[in-house]
């Protein structure tokens, strides 16, 4: 539960600015052209952290890393809360985004603390916290800003992060390392993963998966705010509750992964993801199908995400931090492509065009899964058909394991 709360609060720091950009711009006297940097800066910090900070979890005590990263993220939130100029606000958001990657260190630590038979269930519970943070951040930020202004959002999150730092130090077990690799060796190990089939295939699936996710959540407000609905920001935010219902419902996907069905769950969930766009695409004509589409999409995204992480942490048990950090690079780029693509397509072809884009991303993920599954089966058949090689007589030469 503590891991899930840490993930929810940390990841929310990246998204809380989205519903209050206009209020921030008005208070600081910023032109509309500069408002995009408020969100982009945090995302850029997050990307840097994924590549450079998350691999540290394979070197140092992760309890101390989690506590340190939470505290530094709190410093970033505090700077944003008191910022009177744009540069100080951006500095605070960059710092908070950089250390928000504590989410991935937390997920890797949770996976390592679990037994092999319960790893999927644990990952399902912990990553539900990530989804709650992403979807709930908009609702919470809008409520706090309406009561006490946009600065209260960052002040509240700074306090929450400091409190979680104390809980992490008090409640989490120590994580000593008997053998400490050098930082360069850890980064080189991460680079070598990009040549391995399992890691790359699951990463590419994650890219298209979260591109589809970003297409929905970055673009859905556009048709809902337009005619004939003209919903307010608060009303649009309520669709996040439907997303939460779907994502939390998929937390049991981890139990299926524990039973050895992670690959089957991935294929079925990706098919559901593609089908969800048939309902979400009706946003210009009816809202009830949209609610169904949102629930199904978030269910599918969460199921695939948990299955991916289960397979990767099981395949790389001694490099869980590095593999989760590298995997999340695909996630971040996919989310950015979806968010950018949906607004561009919407301006040219409306919500129907955005829906086709989201469905195309989902079908690409399904295609990658199908091609990789066929290639894996072919490799197994080829290996099983080879004649057994006679073992040489005498002492076998030992080789280091990779």
C-alpha positions as a printed NumPy array, in Angstrom:
array([[  0.   ,   0.   ,   0.   ],
       [  2.855,   2.376,   0.801],
       [  4.476,   1.624,  -2.568],
       [  1.182,   2.371,  -4.348],
       [  0.737,   5.694,  -2.513],
       [  4.319,   6.739,  -3.284],
       [  3.706,   6.004,  -6.97 ],
       [  0.388,   7.882,  -7.019],
       [  1.742,  11.046,  -5.403],
       [  5.049,  11.096,  -7.289],
       [  3.555,  10.608, -10.749],
       [  0.802,  13.158, -10.043],
       [  3.4  ,  15.909,  -9.679],
       [  3.972,  15.755, -13.434],
       [  0.299,  16.117, -14.38 ],
       [ -1.22 ,  18.535, -11.841],
       [ -0.438,  21.596, -13.952],
       [ -2.593,  20.538, -16.905],
       [ -6.022,  21.709, -15.652],
       [ -4.728,  25.014, -14.216],
       [ -2.451,  26.283, -16.987],
       [ -4.709,  29.25 , -17.724],
       [ -4.775,  30.243, -14.037],
       [ -0.978,  30.033, -13.776],
       [ -0.55 ,  32.082, -16.939],
       [ -2.916,  34.763, -15.702],
       [ -1.198,  35.037, -12.317],
       [  2.334,  35.219, -13.713],
       [  1.38 ,  37.284, -16.762],
       [  2.513,  34.667, -19.257],
       [  1.533,  34.623, -22.949],
       [ -0.355,  31.542, -24.145],
       [  2.615,  30.485, -26.27 ],
       [  4.708,  29.956, -23.106],
       [  2.144,  27.899, -21.182],
       [  3.113,  24.66 , -22.908],
       [  6.548,  24.81 , -21.285],
       [  4.988,  24.384, -17.844],
       [  3.975,  20.81 , -18.67 ],
       [  6.83 ,  20.052, -21.068],
       [  9.544,  20.957, -18.546],
       [  8.367,  18.358, -16.055],
       [  8.157,  15.721, -18.787],
       [ 11.696,  16.496, -19.975],
       [ 13.017,  16.19 , -16.425],
       [ 11.234,  12.853, -16.132],
       [ 12.842,  11.544, -19.323],
       [ 16.314,  12.488, -18.099],
       [ 15.628,  10.784, -14.781],
       [ 14.504,   7.57 , -16.469],
       [ 17.804,   7.266, -18.295],
       [ 20.198,   8.524, -15.616],
       [ 18.618,   8.055, -12.171],
       [ 16.509,   4.885, -12.26 ],
       [ 19.521,   2.604, -13.022],
       [ 20.984,   3.725,  -9.674],
       [ 18.544,   1.282,  -8.104],
       [ 20.812,  -1.539,  -9.297],
       [ 23.718,   0.006,  -7.373],
       [ 22.481,   1.445,  -4.074],
       [ 20.059,   0.791,  -1.221],
       [ 16.661,   1.525,  -2.761],
       [ 15.083,   2.517,   0.53 ],
       [ 17.529,   5.427,   0.758],
       [ 17.143,   6.224,  -2.94 ],
       [ 13.35 ,   6.369,  -2.64 ],
       [ 13.534,   8.607,   0.431],
       [ 16.107,  10.908,  -1.181],
       [ 14.203,  11.231,  -4.441],
       [ 10.932,  11.96 ,  -2.63 ],
       [ 12.609,  14.707,  -0.604],
       [ 14.201,  16.324,  -3.666],
       [ 10.867,  16.162,  -5.534],
       [  9.344,  17.979,  -2.535],
       [ 11.96 ,  20.718,  -2.935],
       [ 10.905,  21.116,  -6.574],
       [  7.233,  21.368,  -5.591],
       [  8.078,  23.984,  -2.939],
       [  9.982,  26.084,  -5.483],
       [  7.001,  25.944,  -7.84 ],
       [  4.638,  26.986,  -5.018],
       [  6.566,  30.199,  -4.266],
       [  7.688,  31.03 ,  -7.821],
       [  7.015,  34.614,  -8.819],
       [  8.757,  34.321, -12.194],
       [  8.578,  31.776, -14.988],
       [ 12.21 ,  30.666, -14.721],
       [ 11.837,  29.713, -11.044],
       [  8.591,  27.855, -11.749],
       [ 10.239,  25.9  , -14.568],
       [ 13.276,  25.125, -12.396],
       [ 11.022,  23.722,  -9.689],
       [  8.996,  21.651, -12.149],
       [ 12.154,  20.312, -13.84 ],
       [ 13.525,  19.244, -10.443],
       [ 10.239,  17.614,  -9.457],
       [  9.972,  15.821, -12.812],
       [ 13.566,  14.607, -12.579],
       [ 12.977,  12.936,  -9.218],
       [  9.435,  11.756,  -9.987],
       [ 11.189,   8.719, -11.457],
       [ 11.101,   7.45 ,  -7.882],
       [  8.   ,   5.705,  -9.276],
       [ 10.12 ,   3.309, -11.324],
       [ 12.561,   2.668,  -8.472],
       [  9.553,   1.867,  -6.282],
       [  8.037,  -0.531,  -8.824],
       [ 11.36 ,  -2.364,  -9.215],
       [ 11.812,  -2.591,  -5.432],
       [  8.287,  -3.961,  -4.998],
       [  8.944,  -6.594,  -7.664],
       [ 12.168,  -7.692,  -5.965],
       [ 10.532,  -7.949,  -2.535],
       [  7.806, -10.212,  -3.92 ],
       [  8.057, -13.943,  -4.31 ],
       [  7.971, -15.22 ,  -7.881],
       [  4.447, -16.577,  -7.323],
       [  3.108, -13.19 ,  -6.194],
       [  5.105, -10.771,  -8.331],
       [  2.27 , -10.107, -10.784],
       [ -0.272,  -9.424,  -8.04 ],
       [  2.149,  -7.014,  -6.365],
       [  2.89 ,  -5.199,  -9.617],
       [ -0.828,  -4.941, -10.321],
       [ -1.447,  -3.274,  -6.984],
       [  1.531,  -0.92 ,  -7.174],
       [  0.966,   0.188, -10.762],
       [ -2.67 ,   0.864,  -9.896],
       [ -1.205,   3.651,  -7.778],
       [  0.469,   5.066, -10.891],
       [ -2.836,   5.078, -12.773],
       [ -4.648,   6.676,  -9.837],
       [ -2.005,   9.401,  -9.765],
       [ -2.208,  10.115, -13.493],
       [ -5.997,  10.196, -13.69 ],
       [ -6.714,  11.595, -10.219],
       [ -4.185,  14.446, -10.472],
       [ -6.489,  16.469, -12.716],
       [ -9.473,  16.141, -10.381],
       [ -7.472,  16.993,  -7.252],
       [ -5.643,  19.897,  -8.878],
       [ -8.874,  21.438, -10.128],
       [-10.457,  21.216,  -6.667],
       [ -7.46 ,  22.709,  -4.824],
       [ -7.089,  25.523,  -7.343],
       [-10.777,  26.413,  -7.015],
       [-10.442,  26.613,  -3.21 ],
       [ -7.05 ,  28.234,  -2.634],
       [ -5.449,  28.995,  -6.002],
       [ -2.919,  27.127,  -8.115],
       [ -0.019,  27.567,  -5.66 ],
       [ -1.865,  25.462,  -3.094],
       [ -1.511,  22.442,  -5.392],
       [  2.276,  22.518,  -5.235],
       [  2.323,  23.322,  -1.514],
       [  0.074,  20.351,  -0.716],
       [  2.165,  17.996,  -2.839],
       [  5.376,  19.223,  -1.183],
       [  3.917,  18.332,   2.222],
       [  2.726,  14.935,   0.967],
       [  6.154,  14.115,  -0.463],
       [  7.9  ,  15.051,   2.791],
       [  5.469,  12.86 ,   4.76 ],
       [  6.106,   9.944,   2.389],
       [  9.854,  10.427,   2.857],
       [  9.397,   9.831,   6.584],
       [  7.18 ,   6.796,   6.008],
       [  9.655,   5.31 ,   3.529],
       [ 12.545,   5.611,   5.984],
       [ 10.49 ,   4.141,   8.805],
       [  8.583,   1.331,   7.073],
       [ 10.58 ,   0.094,   4.091],
       [ 13.19 ,  -2.631,   4.576],
       [ 16.84 ,  -1.868,   3.926],
       [ 18.236,  -2.988,   0.591],
       [ 21.992,  -3.56 ,   1.01 ],
       [ 24.1  ,  -4.504,  -2.005],
       [ 26.932,  -7.012,  -1.575],
       [ 28.439,  -6.249,  -4.968],
       [ 28.248,  -2.729,  -6.289],
       [ 28.628,  -2.215, -10.021],
       [ 30.024,   1.014, -11.409],
       [ 27.631,   3.582, -12.831],
       [ 29.146,   3.195, -16.287],
       [ 28.693,  -0.572, -16.177],
       [ 25.034,  -0.179, -15.202],
       [ 24.383,   2.231, -18.078],
       [ 26.148,  -0.089, -20.519],
       [ 24.004,  -2.962, -19.257],
       [ 20.906,  -0.863, -19.948],
       [ 22.184,  -0.105, -23.456],
       [ 22.694,  -3.806, -24.186],
       [ 19.043,  -4.499, -23.376],
       [ 18.066,  -2.606, -26.528],
       [ 19.521,  -5.503, -28.514],
       [ 17.43 ,  -8.164, -26.75 ],
       [ 14.162,  -9.382, -28.285],
       [ 12.012,  -9.551, -25.151],
       [ 12.944,  -6.092, -23.933],
       [ 12.571,  -4.403, -27.328],
       [  9.304,  -6.136, -28.232],
       [  7.688,  -5.265, -24.885],
       [  9.059,  -1.74 , -25.162],
       [  7.6  ,  -1.228, -28.643],
       [  4.259,  -2.588, -27.436],
       [  4.423,  -0.052, -24.578],
       [  5.194,   2.747, -27.062],
       [  2.046,   2.081, -29.106],
       [  0.014,   1.261, -25.976],
       [  0.653,   4.619, -24.358],
       [  0.44 ,   6.469, -27.656],
       [ -3.159,   5.209, -27.799],
       [ -3.652,   6.155, -24.127],
       [ -2.253,   9.652, -24.763],
       [ -4.451,  10.075, -27.819],
       [ -7.553,   9.621, -25.676],
       [ -6.639,  11.549, -22.555],
       [ -4.909,  14.465, -24.29 ],
       [ -7.638,  14.868, -26.893],
       [-10.937,  13.88 , -25.267],
       [-11.474,  17.31 , -23.715],
       [-11.643,  18.873, -27.194],
       [-14.914,  17.27 , -28.4  ],
       [-16.426,  17.38 , -24.898],
       [-15.847,  21.119, -24.601],
       [-17.182,  21.755, -28.123],
       [-20.78 ,  21.726, -29.386],
       [-23.134,  20.093, -28.661],
       [-21.868,  19.254, -25.161],
       [-19.874,  22.313, -24.071],
       [-18.91 ,  20.65 , -20.794],
       [-16.99 ,  22.581, -18.144],
       [-13.481,  21.645, -17.044],
       [-14.866,  20.096, -13.845],
       [-17.388,  18.001, -15.791],
       [-14.725,  16.788, -18.198],
       [-12.549,  15.835, -15.233],
       [-15.252,  13.435, -14.037],
       [-14.467,  11.153, -16.991],
       [-11.265,  10.358, -15.101],
       [-13.393,   8.474, -12.563],
       [-14.507,   6.1  , -15.311],
       [-10.881,   5.625, -16.259],
       [ -9.997,   4.811, -12.657],
       [-12.717,   2.155, -12.55 ],
       [-11.294,   0.458, -15.627],
       [ -7.675,   0.648, -14.485],
       [ -8.392,  -0.683, -11.006],
       [-10.429,  -3.517, -12.492],
       [ -7.334,  -4.643, -14.377],
       [ -5.223,  -4.988, -11.24 ],
       [ -6.124,  -8.693, -11.225],
       [ -4.2  ,  -9.071, -14.472],
       [ -1.145,  -9.546, -12.286],
       [ -2.625, -12.727, -10.841],
       [ -3.067, -14.088, -14.363],
       [  0.559, -13.225, -15.078],
       [  1.595, -15.143, -11.963],
       [ -0.231, -18.156, -13.419],
       [  1.859, -17.985, -16.6  ],
       [ -0.722, -16.243, -18.807],
       [  1.038, -12.879, -19.232],
       [  1.427, -13.253, -23.001],
       [ -2.191, -14.318, -23.53 ],
       [ -3.41 , -11.433, -21.345],
       [ -1.348,  -9.023, -23.44 ],
       [ -2.934, -10.153, -26.727],
       [ -6.492, -10.134, -25.378],
       [ -6.089,  -6.726, -23.732],
       [ -4.638,  -5.189, -26.908],
       [ -7.644,  -6.471, -28.874],
       [ -9.906,  -4.806, -26.279],
       [ -7.87 ,  -1.611, -26.588],
       [ -8.502,  -1.448, -30.332],
       [-12.203,  -2.229, -29.863],
       [-12.58 ,   0.5  , -27.21 ],
       [-12.116,   3.152, -29.874],
       [-15.378,   2.105, -31.528],
       [-17.108,   3.45 , -28.404],
       [-14.8  ,   6.386, -27.624],
       [-15.142,   7.593, -31.202],
       [-18.8  ,   8.469, -30.557],
       [-17.904,  11.524, -28.429],
       [-19.447,  13.934, -30.908],
       [-22.82 ,  12.131, -30.844],
       [-23.302,  10.378, -27.492],
       [-21.568,  10.371, -24.099],
       [-22.549,   6.935, -22.771],
       [-20.463,   5.034, -25.344],
       [-17.544,   7.292, -24.436],
       [-17.788,   6.274, -20.776],
       [-17.746,   2.604, -21.825],
       [-14.796,   3.241, -24.133],
       [-12.834,   5.012, -21.387],
       [-13.393,   2.126, -18.947],
       [-12.36 ,  -0.511, -21.495],
       [ -9.319,   1.452, -22.69 ],
       [ -7.936,   1.997, -19.194],
       [ -8.635,  -1.621, -18.28 ],
       [ -6.679,  -2.788, -21.334],
       [ -3.772,  -0.372, -20.806],
       [ -3.351,  -1.396, -17.187],
       [ -3.538,  -5.128, -18.   ],
       [ -0.852,  -4.882, -20.701],
       [  1.35 ,  -2.62 , -18.57 ],
       [  1.299,  -5.037, -15.618],
       [  1.94 ,  -8.047, -17.887],
       [  4.875,  -6.305, -19.57 ],
       [  6.522,  -5.424, -16.28 ],
       [  5.94 ,  -8.911, -14.89 ],
       [  7.701, -10.533, -17.852],
       [ 10.607,  -8.078, -17.79 ],
       [ 11.29 ,  -8.201, -14.047],
       [ 11.133, -12.01 , -14.155],
       [ 13.576, -12.134, -17.096],
       [ 16.026,  -9.622, -15.547],
       [ 15.842, -10.339, -11.794],
       [ 19.23 ,  -8.746, -11.045],
       [ 18.608,  -5.602, -13.114],
       [ 15.016,  -4.719, -12.268],
       [ 15.656,  -0.99 , -11.867],
       [ 17.462,  -0.706, -15.195],
       [ 14.894,  -2.752, -17.1  ],
       [ 11.957,  -0.791, -15.657],
       [ 13.685,   2.522, -16.382],
       [ 14.471,   1.517, -19.962],
       [ 10.957,   0.17 , -20.524],
       [  9.457,   3.445, -19.297],
       [ 11.42 ,   5.375, -21.903],
       [  9.174,   3.724, -24.504],
       [  6.169,   4.659, -22.353],
       [  7.181,   8.328, -22.186],
       [  7.873,   8.69 , -25.892],
       [  4.601,   6.948, -26.731],
       [  2.612,   9.246, -24.437],
       [  4.249,  12.304, -26.02 ],
       [  3.531,  11.089, -29.565],
       [ -0.097,  10.388, -28.708],
       [ -0.591,  13.773, -27.03 ],
       [  0.992,  15.672, -29.908],
       [ -0.668,  13.634, -32.633],
       [ -4.229,  13.832, -31.304],
       [ -4.328,  17.642, -31.203],
       [ -2.86 ,  17.924, -34.697],
       [ -5.248,  15.354, -36.173],
       [ -8.257,  16.835, -34.333],
       [ -7.65 ,  20.249, -35.883],
       [ -7.663,  18.668, -39.346],
       [-10.213,  15.826, -39.111],
       [-12.108,  16.257, -35.833],
       [-12.601,  13.592, -33.184],
       [-13.256,  10.922, -35.809],
       [ -9.697,  11.416, -37.061],
       [ -8.269,  11.299, -33.531],
       [-10.198,   8.083, -32.854],
       [ -8.774,   6.474, -35.985],
       [ -5.306,   7.513, -34.826],
       [ -5.835,   5.94 , -31.399],
       [ -7.176,   2.741, -32.941],
       [ -4.214,   2.613, -35.334],
       [ -1.778,   2.806, -32.426],
       [ -3.651,  -0.036, -30.693],
       [ -3.584,  -2.208, -33.834],
       [  0.155,  -1.569, -34.248],
       [  0.726,  -2.814, -30.693],
       [ -1.372,  -5.897, -31.422],
       [  0.625,  -6.532, -34.613],
       [  3.944,  -6.301, -32.743],
       [  2.632,  -8.774, -30.164],
       [  1.446, -11.219, -32.861],
       [  4.678, -11.048, -34.887],
       [  6.835, -11.527, -31.801],
       [  4.686, -14.433, -30.584],
       [  5.032, -16.187, -33.947],
       [  8.782, -15.6  , -34.03 ],
       [  9.138, -16.973, -30.495],
       [  7.157, -20.097, -31.393],
       [  9.25 , -20.631, -34.528],
       [ 12.461, -20.334, -32.507],
       [ 11.214, -22.894, -29.992],
       [ 10.255, -25.342, -32.739],
       [ 13.637, -24.933, -34.401],
       [ 15.476, -25.466, -31.126],
       [ 13.473, -28.589, -30.269],
       [ 14.067, -30.127, -33.727],
       [ 17.857, -29.918, -33.478],
       [ 19.637, -33.177, -32.629],
       [ 21.146, -33.26 , -29.181],
       [ 24.86 , -32.491, -29.209],
       [ 27.106, -35.072, -27.48 ],
       [ 28.782, -33.735, -24.37 ],
       [ 32.601, -33.673, -24.522],
       [ 34.422, -36.093, -22.256],
       [ 36.472, -34.478, -19.523],
       [ 36.212, -31.372, -17.397],
       [ 33.808, -28.781, -18.774],
       [ 35.152, -25.296, -19.157],
       [ 33.236, -22.855, -17.001],
       [ 31.965, -19.639, -18.512],
       [ 30.644, -16.55 , -16.775],
       [ 26.908, -16.107, -16.889],
       [ 25.599, -12.937, -18.494]])
